[in-house]
Amino acid sequence: MQLIAKGSVLQGVGCYIRTCHWFKEEYVAKTDELYANAITLAKEFDDNFLELASVLRRLQENDPEKFKDFVKASGMGLRKAYYLVQVDKVFKPFHVPKKRLRELGWTKLMVLSKHVKKTNYLELLDFAEKHTVKELEAYVKGGKVEDNAHSVLMYFNDQDYDELVDALVAHGAVRQGRGLVNKEQALISLIKSKKKNLFDRVA
């Protein structure tokens, strides 16, 4: 009886060790897969930032060191990676359609992630869709947004749009994600410079 008991104990210990080893292998495989997915998604950030945010959140929760390895390998920067994790944590519980979030863009979602909650997320999303990043930043901080601001909707073919973007960047706009930051000020700067050149020629 004693030999049988000892054999049962040893068999149980062996099963436990094999089970632990299996779980460890599964854990390593999972984190490696998350890491590989994150690296791939980061290469096309503008198109994949929502999916990347979800993967990075799981990677950070499962293996913080692997998360830091990703930051170094991708060259993204730790702060930006943490913001992505924050975006996923904040917006996922609200089940907002990905299309809506993607169209808002990474910059606006980063601004919103610091202020959004269950009672205000619809209001903030609606405001963000209708205003610039600068206006959104002022709004979430309790600042005043100009009521007399005007919006202009224009359509361009690919070539004309590329030329417009290049011109705006040359006058102070900054490429960010799929869009531009400070494009309004850049457009005014462009117009003023063209007017000045015209007046100089006339004079």
N, C-alpha and C positions, 0 to 999 in steps of 0.2 A: 504493500500500500504506500509506503514511504517513497519507494522508487518511482511509482506511478505519479505520485504527487509532485516529486521533483521534476520528472519528465514533463508534466503538464505546465509547471512554472517556467521551465526553460523554453518550452514550445511557445508559451505566451509571450515571453520576453523577446524571442526571435521574431514573432509576428509584429510585436510593437516596434522593434528596430526597423523591420522591413517597411512597415507602414510609415514611420517617420521619414525614412529615406525616400519613399515614394512622394510624400508630401513636399519634401525639400526639393526634389527634382521638378515637381509640378510648379512650385513657387518660383524657382529659377527660370524655368521655361516661360512662365507667365510674364515675369518682369523683363526678360530678354525680348519677348514679343512686343510688349508695350514700348520698350526703348526703340526697337527697330521701326515700329509704326510711327512713333513720334519723329524720328529722324526723317522718314519719308515724307510725312505731312508737312514738316517745317520747310521743305524745299519749295513748296507752293503755298506759302503762308496765306496770301490774300484769298485764295480759294478754299483753304482748309482750316482756317483759324478756329472755327467752332469745333471741328473734330479733334484738332490738336489740343484744344483746351480740355476736352473730355479725357483724352489719352494721358495728358500730363497730370491731370488730377489723380487718376488711378495709379500712375507711376509714382507720384509723390507719396500717396497713401501706402503703397505696397513696398516701396524701396526708395527712401529719401536720398540715399547715396547715388543710386542709379539716375535719379532725377537730376542731381547736380552734374553727373557725367554727361547727361544730355545737354545741359546748359553749356558746358564747355565745348562739347563736340559740335553743336549747332551754331555757336557764336551768338546766340539769341540775347543773352544777358539774363541774369537771375531775376531782376525786377520784372521784366516783361513776362518771364515764365510764370512768376507768382501771380501776376495780373491775369494771365490766361486761366490759371487754376481758379482764381476768384470769380471770373466771369462764368465759368461752368458751375461753380457752387451756387452762385446767386440766381442764375436764370433757369437752370435745369428744373427746379421744383415747380416753376410756373408753366411749363410746357408751352412756351412761346414757339410758334413755327420757326424752323431754322431759316427759312427764306426771309422772314421778316428781320431776324437778327442779322443775317448776313448782309442784307441790303443797308442796314444801319451802319455797318462797318465796325472794325475793331476799335477805333479811337473813341467813338461814341459809347460803345459798350463798356470800355474801360472807365470812362467818366461815370456812367450810370451804376456800375458795379459797387461803387463806394456809397451809394445813397439809396438804391432800390430796395423795396421790401414789399410784402404782400399787399399792403394797403395803398401803395402808390405806383406799382410797377406799370400799370396800364397808362396812367397819366404821364409818367416819365417817358415811356416808349412813344406815345403819341406826340409829345413835345419834341423829342429828339428827331422824329421823322420830319418835322416841319421847320426845324431851326438848325443853324450852324453849330459846330463844336464850341465855338466861343460863346455863343448865346446859351448853349446848354450848360456850359461850365458856370456861367453867371446865374442861371436859373436854379441849379441844384445847390448853389451856395447862398441862395436867398437874395441875389442881386436883381437889379432891374433890367429887364429886356426891353429894348426900344419897341414901342407899339407902332411906330411909323415906318418900320422896316418893310422893304418890298422884296418880293422874290421874282426871279426871271427864269422861265423855263425855255431852254433852247435845244434844238436837235442838230447834230452834226454827223456827217459820215466819218469813217475811221480816220481818213487822212486829215480832214479839217480839225477833228478833235485832237489828234496828236499835235498838230501845229498850235492849237489853242493852249494845250497843256504846257508845251515847251515855252510858249510866250509868257504864261502865268508864272511858271517856275523861274524864268529869267527875271521876273519882277517881284519875287519874294515868296511865292507859294511854295509849299513843301509837299513832296509826294509822301502819302501815307496810306498804305493799303491800296484799295482800288481808286481812291480819290485824292483830293488835295486839301491841305490845311492852309488857312489864310488866303484862300483864293479870292475872296471879296476884296481884300486890301490890295492884292496883286493886280486885280482887274482895274481898280481905280488908279493904281500907279501906272499901269500900261496906258490907260486913257490919257492921263495927265502928261505923260512923256510924249505921246503922239501929238497932243494939242500944242505942247511947247515947241516941238519940232516944226509944226505947221506955222506957228506964229513967228518963229525965228526965220523961216524961209520968206514969209511975207514982209517982215521988217527988212 
